[in-house]
Amino acid sequence: MATGQGRDGRPPIEEVAQALGISKTTVSRALSGKGRVSEETRAKVFAYVGRPGGDSSTPVRRQDPGATHNLSLVIPKHFMQLDLPFLRKCMGGVCTMAAQRGYDLLLCYVSDTDTVQLERQLASHKVDGVILSRTMSDDPCIDLLQQYGVPFVAIGRIENDDIPQADNDQLGAASEMTRVLFQMGARRIAYLGGTYTVNADRLRGYLRGLAEFGVSADQSLIRTGIESDEQRTDALEAVLEQHPDCLLCCDDRITFDLMRELRNRHIRVPEQLRLASLYDSELLAGTTPAVSAVQFDAERLGSTACRMLLDVMSGKDIPLRQVQGYQVILRESTK
């Protein structure tokens, strides 16, 4: 039996994990009933925390002290250092929809190793529901939310089809942009992308676009996991050695930074190298030449995610994955 108690009357996850010799993630999944956990392990966790029977279908729910009329928008910590038009517009859509339905919005900053602020909001009953603005593979926020039994919606795609998701059609957009670039004469299209799950869909779309033209992917033209300035520079140098005729960037930030790098290297766009982005924003509005890009409605996406959350909280049956459309806008950078 447990020797200590957390703020909600059960032993902390850290204590359970240490006592049983398993990871904190395994403890969370055992308590929430989500994820792959053996029945033996699940039973050990239930026994330690003093829950009877191991009904894995019932998450550990907080006692409802009454609605707070607060929602939480979870934002990755490193976004605080960036100027991200997508996040601003998406937040605007969330705020507008929340206000229309009588809710206020709290912000919560997390990283893949630090979810303390979110756990504090959940444990102190400060919010009625949560929106994840970005999702990662093995996202610790998801396990935490399932453990507390708090309704939530993810912006972007995640593998668990039981979780409500609002997303843009990233796969379709990347596939169409790749096809269009081929139709315009590009043959060696390099792909440069980041780490979040949204970029997994973008990469799949790029590969699908290549396949539709009967082109096998050249792995030397694909660079992923780009987050820092150093990684961006290394990725650019690596693909330039392979003599691409077009750079396809996963988002506006990478596109903007690469445009500047190319200018510093005296590489002319589009005369020597074409450039396109899989996300358009005002960050690219002042670039010369103007950049071909995919346009999404970030404000509508935020509004959709918030509406989905509020509908889930009210007990409505909704489509668990709702996907928004896009437009491919061609400009001077790919002529």
C-alpha angles and dihedrals in degrees: 000000000000121000098203140029134228125221092278096049100265128096115274117262090243091058094048092048093049094045094050097037095239135116125272088240090057090050091051092049093048092052095044096045090230127117133023110312124147118244089239092056092043091053091050091052093049091048093052096049092043099244114147126238100352099256094187093187092069117074122212099268127196118239106259109240090180134290116302094195087223127124125193125222110203115212129183110252096234089059087073088073095050135074101230117177090188092059093047093051094042090050089050091056092048093049094048095050092043092051091049089056095044100259134127125216128234123192123225126188121207141163132200088267102032123059096147095120093051092046090051092052091049097043093049092047093238096144139042095204143003137223119203107212093194131018130209132194108271088011108197091207091065093055090047094050092048090050092055093041093230116154114248143170128207124220104218134021125309129176096242106088091194091070118085110247133187112195146159119241093259095159094052092045095050091046093051094046090051091050092048092051089053090049088053091055105266113140107166104050114177119206121213118184147162135234111264122102091254087068092054088063091046091052091049089051091051091051091047091051090052092048092052088061092046092250121143115223115258104215091202087067094053121085121173137169093056111161108132133057090247093052091049092052092047091049093050093049091048095052094042088060087061093056101236120186094208138028116212109196124199096224147006096263095055090043093051093048094046091050088057092046092051090051090051089051090050092242108149120223120242099357095065102015133012121223132198137170131217090212128046126203143146087274086077096040095094099043121120115245098030111248126239107233148158115258122214129175102242094178091055090048091054091047091050092050092050093047090050091051093049091048091051090049090053092051099252122151108239137170102271094217118045117180127198126212132241146206128227108220117196118207139162098291093076101038 
